[in-house]
Amino acid sequence: MSRLGYILSLERGSTDPLLSGLAARLTAEGRVVAGIVQSRAPKGKDHPCDMDLAVLPQGPEIAIAQKLGTGSRGCRLDPASLEDAAAWVMRALETGADALIVNKFGAQECQGRGLCEAFGLAMERGVPVLTAVNRLNHEGFLSWAGGMATQLEPDDKMLHGWLTERVPA
């Protein structure tokens, strides 16, 4: 039974409310959910990459975009902030979690950085993992997963069922 599930995200940010809501629902049911979910989405004149992540279950909110100015065109991800979030997630997994939910398996993870260690630790411990992957990183994710991942539909009820049937009672 696969313990690594992913949603193929077809639009920027489309899976964020779904994963955040699922994490909140599992927490309300008494499950310990480790991971990161988007807590502040870009709005108004924000750059599309400006966002904050909430570390689960009770970590801080971390801004992961660098402020590069309006004329910049490069990647705004602040790798140090992402690594800080990853360290918080590792601590949460080490103290025990029922599930790992990560808002995105992105370019950093495709290169073996970011949350890769957390994904590996969770899978090693039998903790089910759920993430989203965009089209740009899909091939890299599949290569990293080595045939162990299951693509899931972006449906709250189905995702909840998939996770809860994999969480030890």
C-alpha positions in Angstrom: 0.0 0.0 0.0 1.5 3.3 -1.1 2.1 5.8 1.6 3.2 8.6 -0.8 0.3 10.4 -2.4 0.3 13.5 -4.5 -2.0 15.8 -6.3 -1.0 17.1 -9.7 -1.6 20.9 -9.4 -2.7 22.4 -12.7 -3.0 26.0 -11.5 -0.8 28.0 -9.2 -2.1 27.7 -5.6 -5.1 25.6 -6.5 -4.2 22.9 -4.0 -3.3 25.1 -1.1 -6.8 25.6 0.4 -7.5 21.8 0.0 -4.3 20.7 1.8 -4.7 23.4 4.5 -8.3 22.3 5.1 -7.4 18.7 5.2 -4.6 19.3 7.8 -7.1 21.3 9.9 -9.7 18.5 9.6 -7.3 15.8 10.6 -6.1 17.9 13.6 -9.6 18.4 14.7 -10.1 14.7 14.6 -7.2 14.3 17.0 -4.5 13.3 14.5 -1.0 14.8 14.7 -0.2 16.3 11.3 3.3 17.5 10.6 4.3 19.5 7.5 3.8 22.9 6.0 0.8 24.5 4.4 0.3 27.9 2.9 -0.9 30.4 5.5 -0.8 33.6 3.5 -1.3 33.7 -0.2 -0.2 36.5 -2.5 -2.8 39.2 -3.0 -3.1 42.6 -4.7 0.2 43.9 -5.9 2.2 41.0 -4.3 4.4 38.9 -6.6 2.8 35.5 -7.2 5.6 33.9 -5.2 5.1 36.0 -2.1 3.6 33.8 0.6 4.0 32.5 4.1 4.0 28.9 5.2 2.6 27.6 8.5 4.7 24.8 10.0 2.5 22.0 11.4 1.5 21.1 14.0 2.4 24.1 16.0 5.5 25.7 14.4 5.9 29.3 13.3 4.8 31.0 10.1 7.7 31.5 7.8 7.9 33.9 4.8 9.7 31.9 2.0 10.1 34.6 -0.6 12.9 37.1 -0.8 12.0 40.8 -1.4 13.8 41.4 -4.7 12.0 44.5 -5.9 9.5 45.1 -8.7 11.9 44.8 -11.6 13.3 41.4 -10.7 12.5 38.3 -12.8 14.4 35.5 -11.0 13.2 33.0 -8.5 12.2 34.7 -5.3 12.4 31.6 -3.1 14.6 32.2 0.0 16.3 28.8 0.3 17.4 29.5 3.9 13.7 30.1 4.9 12.7 26.8 3.3 15.5 25.0 5.1 14.3 26.6 8.3 10.8 25.3 7.7 12.3 21.9 6.8 14.1 21.8 10.2 10.9 22.5 12.0 9.1 19.7 10.1 11.9 17.3 10.9 11.6 18.1 14.7 7.8 17.5 14.4 8.3 14.2 12.7 10.9 13.1 15.3 8.4 13.7 18.1 5.7 11.7 16.3 3.2 12.4 13.6 0.2 10.5 12.1 0.6 12.2 8.7 2.9 14.5 6.7 1.2 17.2 4.5 3.5 19.4 2.4 2.0 22.1 0.3 4.4 21.5 -2.6 7.1 19.2 -3.9 9.0 21.9 -5.8 12.2 22.6 -7.6 14.3 22.5 -4.4 13.0 19.0 -3.7 13.6 17.9 -7.3 17.3 18.7 -6.5 17.3 16.7 -3.3 16.9 19.7 -1.0 14.1 21.4 0.8 11.7 18.9 2.4 13.3 15.8 0.9 14.7 14.6 4.2 11.3 15.0 5.9 9.6 13.0 3.1 12.2 10.3 3.5 11.9 10.2 7.3 8.1 10.0 7.2 8.1 7.2 4.7 10.8 5.3 6.7 8.5 5.5 9.8 5.4 4.5 7.9 3.8 7.9 8.1 1.6 8.6 5.1 2.7 11.6 3.0 0.5 13.9 0.9 1.8 16.7 -1.3 1.1 18.6 -4.5 3.3 18.7 -7.6 3.0 21.2 -10.5 3.5 20.2 -14.1 7.0 21.7 -14.2 8.2 19.5 -11.4 6.1 16.4 -12.1 8.8 14.4 -13.9 11.4 15.3 -11.3 9.0 14.2 -8.5 8.2 10.9 -10.2 12.0 10.2 -10.7 12.6 11.1 -7.0 9.7 8.9 -5.9 11.0 5.9 -7.8 7.6 4.4 -8.5 6.4 4.6 -4.9 3.9 7.5 -5.4 0.2 7.4 -6.1 -1.5 10.2 -8.0 -4.7 11.3 -6.2 -7.7 13.4 -7.3 -8.0 16.8 -5.7 -11.1 15.8 -3.7 -11.3 16.5 0.0 -13.4 13.4 0.9 -11.2 11.1 -1.2 -7.9 12.5 0.2 -9.2 12.3 3.8 -10.1 8.6 3.2 -6.7 7.9 1.6 -4.9 9.4 4.5 -7.0 8.0 7.3 -6.9 4.4 6.0 -3.1 4.7 6.1 -2.8 6.2 9.6 -2.3 3.7 12.4 -5.3 3.5 14.7 
